Amino acid sequence: MAFINNMRDKLSQASQSAVQKAKDLSEIARLNGVISSTEKQIAELYGKIGYEVYRAYCDAPLPEV
């Protein structure tokens, strides 16, 4: 009987570990998606900034440029 109880406990621990790892992987995937989306927004904003700088100084370029 002790063998069965021991085996049941080990299986329970293994399944809990697997569930936790699945949750961790899901959270990592979600965070990677958030990072990717934020990086895309940053790139779009850099493009808009560049366009506005170009428009503002098209006729009168900056000396350092």
PDB file of N, CA, C and O in Angstrom:
ATOM      1  N   MET A   1       0.816  -1.184   0.000  1.00  0.00           N
ATOM      2  CA  MET A   1       0.000   0.000   0.000  1.00  0.00           C
ATOM      3  C   MET A   1       0.870   1.262   0.000  1.00  0.00           C
ATOM      4  O   MET A   1       0.525   2.257  -0.637  1.00  0.00           O
ATOM      5  N   ALA A   2       1.984   1.217   0.706  1.00  0.00           N
ATOM      6  CA  ALA A   2       2.876   2.369   0.768  1.00  0.00           C
ATOM      7  C   ALA A   2       3.441   2.665  -0.619  1.00  0.00           C
ATOM      8  O   ALA A   2       3.627   3.825  -0.989  1.00  0.00           O
ATOM      9  N   PHE A   3       3.712   1.607  -1.380  1.00  0.00           N
ATOM     10  CA  PHE A   3       4.236   1.787  -2.731  1.00  0.00           C
ATOM     11  C   PHE A   3       3.230   2.542  -3.600  1.00  0.00           C
ATOM     12  O   PHE A   3       3.608   3.447  -4.343  1.00  0.00           O
ATOM     13  N   ILE A   4       1.975   2.180  -3.510  1.00  0.00           N
ATOM     14  CA  ILE A   4       0.924   2.827  -4.308  1.00  0.00           C
ATOM     15  C   ILE A   4       0.774   4.287  -3.892  1.00  0.00           C
ATOM     16  O   ILE A   4       0.663   5.169  -4.744  1.00  0.00           O
ATOM     17  N   ASN A   5       0.772   4.543  -2.583  1.00  0.00           N
ATOM     18  CA  ASN A   5       0.665   5.921  -2.097  1.00  0.00           C
ATOM     19  C   ASN A   5       1.856   6.755  -2.551  1.00  0.00           C
ATOM     20  O   ASN A   5       1.701   7.909  -2.949  1.00  0.00           O
ATOM     21  N   ASN A   6       3.044   6.164  -2.490  1.00  0.00           N
ATOM     22  CA  ASN A   6       4.244   6.862  -2.914  1.00  0.00           C
ATOM     23  C   ASN A   6       4.177   7.183  -4.409  1.00  0.00           C
ATOM     24  O   ASN A   6       4.517   8.289  -4.828  1.00  0.00           O
ATOM     25  N   MET A   7       3.746   6.225  -5.194  1.00  0.00           N
ATOM     26  CA  MET A   7       3.632   6.417  -6.638  1.00  0.00           C
ATOM     27  C   MET A   7       2.579   7.487  -6.943  1.00  0.00           C
ATOM     28  O   MET A   7       2.787   8.327  -7.818  1.00  0.00           O
ATOM     29  N   ARG A   8       1.467   7.460  -6.235  1.00  0.00           N
ATOM     30  CA  ARG A   8       0.405   8.459  -6.434  1.00  0.00           C
ATOM     31  C   ARG A   8       0.935   9.860  -6.120  1.00  0.00           C
ATOM     32  O   ARG A   8       0.658  10.806  -6.858  1.00  0.00           O
ATOM     33  N   ASP A   9       1.690   9.998  -5.037  1.00  0.00           N
ATOM     34  CA  ASP A   9       2.259  11.294  -4.662  1.00  0.00           C
ATOM     35  C   ASP A   9       3.237  11.796  -5.726  1.00  0.00           C
ATOM     36  O   ASP A   9       3.239  12.978  -6.068  1.00  0.00           O
ATOM     37  N   LYS A  10       4.063  10.893  -6.242  1.00  0.00           N
ATOM     38  CA  LYS A  10       5.019  11.291  -7.275  1.00  0.00           C
ATOM     39  C   LYS A  10       4.302  11.727  -8.552  1.00  0.00           C
ATOM     40  O   LYS A  10       4.698  12.708  -9.182  1.00  0.00           O
ATOM     41  N   LEU A  11       3.261  11.011  -8.931  1.00  0.00           N
ATOM     42  CA  LEU A  11       2.492  11.385 -10.119  1.00  0.00           C
ATOM     43  C   LEU A  11       1.792  12.726  -9.910  1.00  0.00           C
ATOM     44  O   LEU A  11       1.723  13.545 -10.827  1.00  0.00           O
ATOM     45  N   SER A  12       1.283  12.944  -8.723  1.00  0.00           N
ATOM     46  CA  SER A  12       0.627  14.204  -8.413  1.00  0.00           C
ATOM     47  C   SER A  12       1.620  15.370  -8.504  1.00  0.00           C
ATOM     48  O   SER A  12       1.300  16.418  -9.064  1.00  0.00           O
ATOM     49  N   GLN A  13       2.815  15.182  -7.955  1.00  0.00           N
ATOM     50  CA  GLN A  13       3.841  16.224  -8.017  1.00  0.00           C
ATOM     51  C   GLN A  13       4.257  16.493  -9.460  1.00  0.00           C
ATOM     52  O   GLN A  13       4.437  17.644  -9.857  1.00  0.00           O
ATOM     53  N   ALA A  14       4.404  15.442 -10.226  1.00  0.00           N
ATOM     54  CA  ALA A  14       4.806  15.591 -11.623  1.00  0.00           C
ATOM     55  C   ALA A  14       3.740  16.337 -12.414  1.00  0.00           C
ATOM     56  O   ALA A  14       4.067  17.195 -13.235  1.00  0.00           O
ATOM     57  N   SER A  15       2.482  16.023 -12.180  1.00  0.00           N
ATOM     58  CA  SER A  15       1.413  16.703 -12.913  1.00  0.00           C
ATOM     59  C   SER A  15       1.312  18.163 -12.496  1.00  0.00           C
ATOM     60  O   SER A  15       1.061  19.025 -13.337  1.00  0.00           O
ATOM     61  N   GLN A  16       1.504  18.456 -11.210  1.00  0.00           N
ATOM     62  CA  GLN A  16       1.481  19.848 -10.755  1.00  0.00           C
ATOM     63  C   GLN A  16       2.633  20.632 -11.374  1.00  0.00           C
ATOM     64  O   GLN A  16       2.476  21.796 -11.743  1.00  0.00           O
ATOM     65  N   SER A  17       3.783  19.992 -11.483  1.00  0.00           N
ATOM     66  CA  SER A  17       4.939  20.629 -12.104  1.00  0.00           C
ATOM     67  C   SER A  17       4.667  20.903 -13.576  1.00  0.00           C
ATOM     68  O   SER A  17       5.013  21.973 -14.077  1.00  0.00           O
ATOM     69  N   ALA A  18       4.063  19.971 -14.265  1.00  0.00           N
ATOM     70  CA  ALA A  18       3.745  20.135 -15.685  1.00  0.00           C
ATOM     71  C   ALA A  18       2.726  21.260 -15.878  1.00  0.00           C
ATOM     72  O   ALA A  18       2.845  22.053 -16.812  1.00  0.00           O
ATOM     73  N   VAL A  19       1.744  21.328 -15.011  1.00  0.00           N
ATOM     74  CA  VAL A  19       0.742  22.394 -15.098  1.00  0.00           C
ATOM     75  C   VAL A  19       1.401  23.752 -14.883  1.00  0.00           C
ATOM     76  O   VAL A  19       1.107  24.703 -15.607  1.00  0.00           O
ATOM     77  N   GLN A  20       2.281  23.853 -13.906  1.00  0.00           N
ATOM     78  CA  GLN A  20       2.965  25.113 -13.628  1.00  0.00           C
ATOM     79  C   GLN A  20       3.846  25.528 -14.812  1.00  0.00           C
ATOM     80  O   GLN A  20       3.895  26.706 -15.167  1.00  0.00           O
ATOM     81  N   LYS A  21       4.533  24.573 -15.413  1.00  0.00           N
ATOM     82  CA  LYS A  21       5.374  24.889 -16.571  1.00  0.00           C
ATOM     83  C   LYS A  21       4.525  25.355 -17.744  1.00  0.00           C
ATOM     84  O   LYS A  21       4.925  26.264 -18.471  1.00  0.00           O
ATOM     85  N   ALA A  22       3.371  24.753 -17.937  1.00  0.00           N
ATOM     86  CA  ALA A  22       2.466  25.173 -19.010  1.00  0.00           C
ATOM     87  C   ALA A  22       1.978  26.601 -18.754  1.00  0.00           C
ATOM     88  O   ALA A  22       1.901  27.404 -19.683  1.00  0.00           O
ATOM     89  N   LYS A  23       1.654  26.915 -17.516  1.00  0.00           N
ATOM     90  CA  LYS A  23       1.237  28.282 -17.170  1.00  0.00           C
ATOM     91  C   LYS A  23       2.374  29.260 -17.419  1.00  0.00           C
ATOM     92  O   LYS A  23       2.151  30.349 -17.948  1.00  0.00           O
ATOM     93  N   ASP A  24       3.583  28.886 -17.046  1.00  0.00           N
ATOM     94  CA  ASP A  24       4.746  29.751 -17.252  1.00  0.00           C
ATOM     95  C   ASP A  24       4.969  30.013 -18.745  1.00  0.00           C
ATOM     96  O   ASP A  24       5.211  31.151 -19.148  1.00  0.00           O
ATOM     97  N   LEU A  25       4.887  28.967 -19.556  1.00  0.00           N
ATOM     98  CA  LEU A  25       5.071  29.123 -20.998  1.00  0.00           C
ATOM     99  C   LEU A  25       3.987  30.000 -21.606  1.00  0.00           C
ATOM    100  O   LEU A  25       4.257  30.797 -22.504  1.00  0.00           O
ATOM    101  N   SER A  26       2.770  29.854 -21.120  1.00  0.00           N
ATOM    102  CA  SER A  26       1.669  30.688 -21.592  1.00  0.00           C
ATOM    103  C   SER A  26       1.915  32.150 -21.247  1.00  0.00           C
ATOM    104  O   SER A  26       1.680  33.027 -22.078  1.00  0.00           O
ATOM    105  N   GLU A  27       2.375  32.419 -20.055  1.00  0.00           N
ATOM    106  CA  GLU A  27       2.668  33.786 -19.630  1.00  0.00           C
ATOM    107  C   GLU A  27       3.826  34.364 -20.448  1.00  0.00           C
ATOM    108  O   GLU A  27       3.785  35.535 -20.825  1.00  0.00           O
ATOM    109  N   ILE A  28       4.835  33.578 -20.722  1.00  0.00           N
ATOM    110  CA  ILE A  28       5.967  34.029 -21.537  1.00  0.00           C
ATOM    111  C   ILE A  28       5.490  34.389 -22.944  1.00  0.00           C
ATOM    112  O   ILE A  28       5.896  35.411 -23.497  1.00  0.00           O
ATOM    113  N   ALA A  29       4.640  33.558 -23.513  1.00  0.00           N
ATOM    114  CA  ALA A  29       4.119  33.828 -24.854  1.00  0.00           C
ATOM    115  C   ALA A  29       3.296  35.113 -24.858  1.00  0.00           C
ATOM    116  O   ALA A  29       3.388  35.907 -25.794  1.00  0.00           O
ATOM    117  N   ARG A  30       2.499  35.319 -23.822  1.00  0.00           N
ATOM    118  CA  ARG A  30       1.692  36.537 -23.731  1.00  0.00           C
ATOM    119  C   ARG A  30       2.591  37.764 -23.638  1.00  0.00           C
ATOM    120  O   ARG A  30       2.373  38.758 -24.331  1.00  0.00           O
ATOM    121  N   LEU A  31       3.598  37.689 -22.782  1.00  0.00           N
ATOM    122  CA  LEU A  31       4.512  38.821 -22.616  1.00  0.00           C
ATOM    123  C   LEU A  31       5.300  39.098 -23.897  1.00  0.00           C
ATOM    124  O   LEU A  31       5.539  40.258 -24.232  1.00  0.00           O
ATOM    125  N   ASN A  32       5.703  38.056 -24.610  1.00  0.00           N
ATOM    126  CA  ASN A  32       6.393  38.250 -25.895  1.00  0.00           C
ATOM    127  C   ASN A  32       5.488  38.956 -26.898  1.00  0.00           C
ATOM    128  O   ASN A  32       5.950  39.780 -27.687  1.00  0.00           O
ATOM    129  N   GLY A  33       4.210  38.633 -26.865  1.00  0.00           N
ATOM    130  CA  GLY A  33       3.249  39.316 -27.734  1.00  0.00           C
ATOM    131  C   GLY A  33       3.120  40.793 -27.383  1.00  0.00           C
ATOM    132  O   GLY A  33       3.052  41.643 -28.271  1.00  0.00           O
ATOM    133  N   VAL A  34       3.088  41.093 -26.099  1.00  0.00           N
ATOM    134  CA  VAL A  34       3.013  42.488 -25.652  1.00  0.00           C
ATOM    135  C   VAL A  34       4.271  43.241 -26.079  1.00  0.00           C
ATOM    136  O   VAL A  34       4.189  44.374 -26.555  1.00  0.00           O
ATOM    137  N   ILE A  35       5.420  42.618 -25.911  1.00  0.00           N
ATOM    138  CA  ILE A  35       6.689  43.241 -26.304  1.00  0.00           C
ATOM    139  C   ILE A  35       6.695  43.518 -27.805  1.00  0.00           C
ATOM    140  O   ILE A  35       7.067  44.611 -28.233  1.00  0.00           O
ATOM    141  N   SER A  36       6.290  42.551 -28.592  1.00  0.00           N
ATOM    142  CA  SER A  36       6.267  42.709 -30.040  1.00  0.00           C
ATOM    143  C   SER A  36       5.339  43.848 -30.457  1.00  0.00           C
ATOM    144  O   SER A  36       5.694  44.660 -31.313  1.00  0.00           O
ATOM    145  N   SER A  37       4.185  43.907 -29.872  1.00  0.00           N
ATOM    146  CA  SER A  37       3.226  44.962 -30.180  1.00  0.00           C
ATOM    147  C   SER A  37       3.778  46.335 -29.803  1.00  0.00           C
ATOM    148  O   SER A  37       3.622  47.297 -30.555  1.00  0.00           O
ATOM    149  N   THR A  38       4.411  46.423 -28.658  1.00  0.00           N
ATOM    150  CA  THR A  38       4.992  47.690 -28.209  1.00  0.00           C
ATOM    151  C   THR A  38       6.139  48.118 -29.113  1.00  0.00           C
ATOM    152  O   THR A  38       6.271  49.299 -29.433  1.00  0.00           O
ATOM    153  N   GLU A  39       6.969  47.166 -29.525  1.00  0.00           N
ATOM    154  CA  GLU A  39       8.072  47.495 -30.443  1.00  0.00           C
ATOM    155  C   GLU A  39       7.533  48.008 -31.776  1.00  0.00           C
ATOM    156  O   GLU A  39       8.117  48.909 -32.377  1.00  0.00           O
ATOM    157  N   LYS A  40       6.421  47.436 -32.239  1.00  0.00           N
ATOM    158  CA  LYS A  40       5.812  47.888 -33.485  1.00  0.00           C
ATOM    159  C   LYS A  40       5.297  49.321 -33.333  1.00  0.00           C
ATOM    160  O   LYS A  40       5.453  50.137 -34.241  1.00  0.00           O
ATOM    161  N   GLN A  41       4.689  49.622 -32.196  1.00  0.00           N
ATOM    162  CA  GLN A  41       4.207  50.982 -31.941  1.00  0.00           C
ATOM    163  C   GLN A  41       5.371  51.969 -31.900  1.00  0.00           C
ATOM    164  O   GLN A  41       5.268  53.072 -32.435  1.00  0.00           O
ATOM    165  N   ILE A  42       6.462  51.584 -31.277  1.00  0.00           N
ATOM    166  CA  ILE A  42       7.647  52.450 -31.198  1.00  0.00           C
ATOM    167  C   ILE A  42       8.179  52.734 -32.596  1.00  0.00           C
ATOM    168  O   ILE A  42       8.503  53.879 -32.914  1.00  0.00           O
ATOM    169  N   ALA A  43       8.272  51.713 -33.428  1.00  0.00           N
ATOM    170  CA  ALA A  43       8.764  51.889 -34.796  1.00  0.00           C
ATOM    171  C   ALA A  43       7.862  52.844 -35.576  1.00  0.00           C
ATOM    172  O   ALA A  43       8.356  53.683 -36.329  1.00  0.00           O
ATOM    173  N   GLU A  44       6.552  52.726 -35.404  1.00  0.00           N
ATOM    174  CA  GLU A  44       5.621  53.632 -36.078  1.00  0.00           C
ATOM    175  C   GLU A  44       5.814  55.070 -35.599  1.00  0.00           C
ATOM    176  O   GLU A  44       5.789  56.004 -36.401  1.00  0.00           O
ATOM    177  N   LEU A  45       6.003  55.243 -34.304  1.00  0.00           N
ATOM    178  CA  LEU A  45       6.219  56.588 -33.767  1.00  0.00           C
ATOM    179  C   LEU A  45       7.526  57.185 -34.268  1.00  0.00           C
ATOM    180  O   LEU A  45       7.574  58.376 -34.577  1.00  0.00           O
ATOM    181  N   TYR A  46       8.584  56.388 -34.356  1.00  0.00           N
ATOM    182  CA  TYR A  46       9.843  56.879 -34.912  1.00  0.00           C
ATOM    183  C   TYR A  46       9.639  57.337 -36.360  1.00  0.00           C
ATOM    184  O   TYR A  46      10.182  58.360 -36.776  1.00  0.00           O
ATOM    185  N   GLY A  47       8.871  56.591 -37.104  1.00  0.00           N
ATOM    186  CA  GLY A  47       8.579  56.974 -38.487  1.00  0.00           C
ATOM    187  C   GLY A  47       7.835  58.303 -38.553  1.00  0.00           C
ATOM    188  O   GLY A  47       8.156  59.158 -39.378  1.00  0.00           O
ATOM    189  N   LYS A  48       6.850  58.475 -37.690  1.00  0.00           N
ATOM    190  CA  LYS A  48       6.087  59.727 -37.658  1.00  0.00           C
ATOM    191  C   LYS A  48       6.977  60.898 -37.249  1.00  0.00           C
ATOM    192  O   LYS A  48       6.875  61.986 -37.815  1.00  0.00           O
ATOM    193  N   ILE A  49       7.842  60.674 -36.274  1.00  0.00           N
ATOM    194  CA  ILE A  49       8.763  61.721 -35.837  1.00  0.00           C
ATOM    195  C   ILE A  49       9.688  62.108 -36.994  1.00  0.00           C
ATOM    196  O   ILE A  49       9.892  63.291 -37.266  1.00  0.00           O
ATOM    197  N   GLY A  50      10.238  61.115 -37.660  1.00  0.00           N
ATOM    198  CA  GLY A  50      11.126  61.379 -38.787  1.00  0.00           C
ATOM    199  C   GLY A  50      10.432  62.160 -39.891  1.00  0.00           C
ATOM    200  O   GLY A  50      11.012  63.078 -40.472  1.00  0.00           O
ATOM    201  N   TYR A  51       9.194  61.795 -40.177  1.00  0.00           N
ATOM    202  CA  TYR A  51       8.436  62.498 -41.208  1.00  0.00           C
ATOM    203  C   TYR A  51       8.204  63.948 -40.815  1.00  0.00           C
ATOM    204  O   TYR A  51       8.357  64.845 -41.645  1.00  0.00           O
ATOM    205  N   GLU A  52       7.839  64.189 -39.571  1.00  0.00           N
ATOM    206  CA  GLU A  52       7.596  65.557 -39.100  1.00  0.00           C
ATOM    207  C   GLU A  52       8.875  66.382 -39.116  1.00  0.00           C
ATOM    208  O   GLU A  52       8.839  67.560 -39.472  1.00  0.00           O
ATOM    209  N   VAL A  53       9.997  65.795 -38.740  1.00  0.00           N
ATOM    210  CA  VAL A  53      11.285  66.513 -38.790  1.00  0.00           C
ATOM    211  C   VAL A  53      11.607  66.849 -40.244  1.00  0.00           C
ATOM    212  O   VAL A  53      12.039  67.962 -40.546  1.00  0.00           O
ATOM    213  N   TYR A  54      11.401  65.898 -41.132  1.00  0.00           N
ATOM    214  CA  TYR A  54      11.652  66.138 -42.555  1.00  0.00           C
ATOM    215  C   TYR A  54      10.792  67.287 -43.066  1.00  0.00           C
ATOM    216  O   TYR A  54      11.294  68.181 -43.748  1.00  0.00           O
ATOM    217  N   ARG A  55       9.509  67.272 -42.744  1.00  0.00           N
ATOM    218  CA  ARG A  55       8.606  68.335 -43.197  1.00  0.00           C
ATOM    219  C   ARG A  55       8.997  69.689 -42.632  1.00  0.00           C
ATOM    220  O   ARG A  55       8.957  70.697 -43.338  1.00  0.00           O
ATOM    221  N   ALA A  56       9.378  69.713 -41.353  1.00  0.00           N
ATOM    222  CA  ALA A  56       9.690  70.981 -40.694  1.00  0.00           C
ATOM    223  C   ALA A  56      10.955  71.613 -41.262  1.00  0.00           C
ATOM    224  O   ALA A  56      11.055  72.837 -41.335  1.00  0.00           O
ATOM    225  N   TYR A  57      11.912  70.798 -41.662  1.00  0.00           N
ATOM    226  CA  TYR A  57      13.202  71.323 -42.081  1.00  0.00           C
ATOM    227  C   TYR A  57      13.517  71.047 -43.553  1.00  0.00           C
ATOM    228  O   TYR A  57      14.676  71.105 -43.965  1.00  0.00           O
ATOM    229  N   CYS A  58      12.501  70.752 -44.326  1.00  0.00           N
ATOM    230  CA  CYS A  58      12.709  70.433 -45.734  1.00  0.00           C
ATOM    231  C   CYS A  58      13.300  71.635 -46.490  1.00  0.00           C
ATOM    232  O   CYS A  58      14.246  71.491 -47.264  1.00  0.00           O
ATOM    233  N   ASP A  59      12.728  72.807 -46.253  1.00  0.00           N
ATOM    234  CA  ASP A  59      13.184  74.014 -46.952  1.00  0.00           C
ATOM    235  C   ASP A  59      14.416  74.640 -46.317  1.00  0.00           C
ATOM    236  O   ASP A  59      15.207  75.286 -47.005  1.00  0.00           O
ATOM    237  N   ALA A  60      14.586  74.456 -45.009  1.00  0.00           N
ATOM    238  CA  ALA A  60      15.718  75.050 -44.326  1.00  0.00           C
ATOM    239  C   ALA A  60      16.411  73.966 -43.510  1.00  0.00           C
ATOM    240  O   ALA A  60      16.115  73.805 -42.326  1.00  0.00           O
ATOM    241  N   PRO A  61      17.336  73.214 -44.127  1.00  0.00           N
ATOM    242  CA  PRO A  61      17.964  72.107 -43.416  1.00  0.00           C
ATOM    243  C   PRO A  61      18.820  72.585 -42.247  1.00  0.00           C
ATOM    244  O   PRO A  61      19.360  73.691 -42.261  1.00  0.00           O
ATOM    245  N   LEU A  62      18.926  71.749 -41.266  1.00  0.00           N
ATOM    246  CA  LEU A  62      19.763  72.038 -40.115  1.00  0.00           C
ATOM    247  C   LEU A  62      21.224  71.950 -40.529  1.00  0.00           C
ATOM    248  O   LEU A  62      21.572  71.101 -41.349  1.00  0.00           O
ATOM    249  N   PRO A  63      22.092  72.804 -39.987  1.00  0.00           N
ATOM    250  CA  PRO A  63      23.502  72.749 -40.368  1.00  0.00           C
ATOM    251  C   PRO A  63      24.164  71.423 -40.038  1.00  0.00           C
ATOM    252  O   PRO A  63      25.012  70.957 -40.799  1.00  0.00           O
ATOM    253  N   GLU A  64      23.798  70.801 -38.920  1.00  0.00           N
ATOM    254  CA  GLU A  64      24.434  69.557 -38.538  1.00  0.00           C
ATOM    255  C   GLU A  64      23.939  68.367 -39.329  1.00  0.00           C
ATOM    256  O   GLU A  64      24.552  67.299 -39.308  1.00  0.00           O
ATOM    257  N   VAL A  65      22.830  68.548 -40.027  1.00  0.00           N
ATOM    258  CA  VAL A  65      22.301  67.465 -40.850  1.00  0.00           C
ATOM    259  C   VAL A  65      22.931  67.555 -42.217  1.00  0.00           C
ATOM    260  O   VAL A  65      22.634  66.738 -43.089  1.00  0.00           O
TER     261      VAL A  65
END
